[in-house]
Amino acid sequence: MHIPDGFLSHAMNAGTFIISAGACAYGVKRVNRNFGEREVPLMGVTAAFIFAAQMINFPVAGGTSGHFLGSVFSSVLLGPWASLLIMTIVLVVQCLGFADGGLTAIGSNIFNMGIIGSLGGYGIFFILYNLFQRSQKGFFVALSISSWLSIVMGASAAAIELAISGTSPLKIALPAMAGIHAIIGVGEAIITTAAVSLILKTRPDLVASYVKKGALYEKTT
Amino acid sequence: MRRRLDGFIWVALGMTLLLALFLSPFASESPDGLEKVAETRGFAEKGEGWTFWKYAPLPDYAIPWIKNEKVSTALSGLIGTLAIFFIALGIGKLIKKSNLQKIIFLFFPLFFISQTSVFAARPLTTDDAWTVEKGVFQLETGFDAARQDNHDREYSPSATLTYGFLEPLDLGVGGGYLFFHPKEGQREKGLADTEVKLKYRPLDEKDWRPAFALTGTLKIPTASKSKGLGSGQTDFGLNAIITKSLGKRLVLHLNAGYTFIGEDHVDNELNYSMAVQFILTEELALVGEFIGINNLNGRKGDDPLSGLIGIQFSITDKFIWDAGIEIGMSKAAPDYRFITGFTFLFKP
């Protein structure tokens, strides 16, 4: 889903850049309020895991591949704002170090995968988890649905940006992007659910949103 | 009681590195979702025209000098994973809770300084609404090196002296020297044009309201026309500036202006730009901007558009070092330009 240079108009990129920069600045403030000694190394290793996992493209239908995104995964572990910062770090390093995703499109990529993926994905997780009254089963159902949706919503946002930029009309880009990412999202849901349940088995205290029953960023230490 | 985290972190990091090292070389090489859509829906070529950032050390997750594709991918994955771990760890350490008080203490004095006297505008082209404090001189010295798309090179040392006449009004005079090294043909050097700029700030930043300033710039043609270093004509430009602090660390500057070009058969110009300063520590700020000019001649290809990223580092509160790199995003803008310089403040 990494948008390269040239796909989006400069106005689109400037607009999403402002939104993303503002959200990151606010995210720093929120994370600042809640982070202690133990969250910092966890943030490092989560970001590293997301980067490594994003390299591993798995084949999906029709000669297309997809990869893990990790925005709901990191949201559930560390909270949506820390997740936004993690996605931003990963995207900036991928862009500057590995020519994956355009530098002019960095604002749009952070918007699609950080703001829509992490904040939006976590919002859906939070609502669903509470609808299921925070049962264990509900946790995993909410996790898989929200991680699937994070991919589909992020891809749809990318399609809308492409349409506004005049690259591809919405009625072509939106079904195409949402359609293929609906399949990739299944992979996302499987990996997210498997990884989180593995961590829950070994170190349940690290999955803040599970242990704390809901709003993990309202942590007190 | 909380369990220690170290063990888990090392195990998780080890597993992640193994993942990067042994699974990444066997990843599917098919295009991803967006690439596939771009191919089948016919807009893939839009992304192939140009790349803004051409200096990625490991493009497409490969180490350029390792021939074996699998080894190359595996090692670049390992390097990237380790790099991300340390970067995220560092950023996490910087913003974690225990530093909160310290950070606030660091940022407040800086903002106080920046809004009352100066925070060097260099290396930005975008102007800020702040003026030099009354009775204070500001000397900006700089060195630019630019390469055009056709590989002509330009080097230019420059200096600008600005004096704060009133609290909201300052006047600056700037000039420089140009070395023009075309790829082919005669090298030239000589004085650059001289610019006189008056800045007036009728509105200070207050609550939600941004600061607002106007500048008038007169370009005096001191550069030689016969050597091709200048137009030999006087230009006059007006610029409107909005500066707004967003939170404690972010400052936004917006410019829009119009320049009357004296040279015959050259259209007047409309300029617009947007800059962001991100204050990282007491001494260090990161800056970035987009600058565009519209020649008003209807030909889009003539309009320069470029982006800049840079740093500003306060050695003392009256002595600031800056550096930046500007990258052209359209044919009319330089391919790239390096900028570095110092800003001094002094009171006679």
Interface residues (C-beta under 8 A of the other chain):
Chain A: M1 H2 I3 P4 D5 G6 F7 H10 A14 I18 A21 G22 A25 Y26 V28 K29 V31 N32 R33 N34 F35 G36 E37 R38 E39 V40 P41 L42 M43 G44 V45 T46 A47 A48 F49 I50 F51 A52 A53 M55 I56 N57 F58 P59 V60 G62 G63 T64 S65 G66 H67 L85 I86 I89 V90 V93 Q94 C95 L96 G97 F98 A99 D100 G102 L103 T104 A155 A158 L162 T167 S168 I172 A173 A176 M177 I180 H181 I184 T202 R203 D205 L206 T221
Chain B: R2 R3 L5 D6 F8 I9 A12 L13 T16 L17 L19 A20 L23 S24 A27 S28 E29 S30 P31 D32 G33 L34 K36 V37 A38 T40 R41 G42 F43 K46 G47 E48 G49 W50 T51 F52 W53 A56 P57 L58 P59 D60 Y61 T73 S76 G77 G80 T81 L82 A83 I84 F85 F86 I87 A88 L89 I91 G92 K93 I95 K96 K97 S98 N99 L100 I103 L246 G247 R249 L250 L252 M274 V276 F278 F290 G292 L305 G307 M329
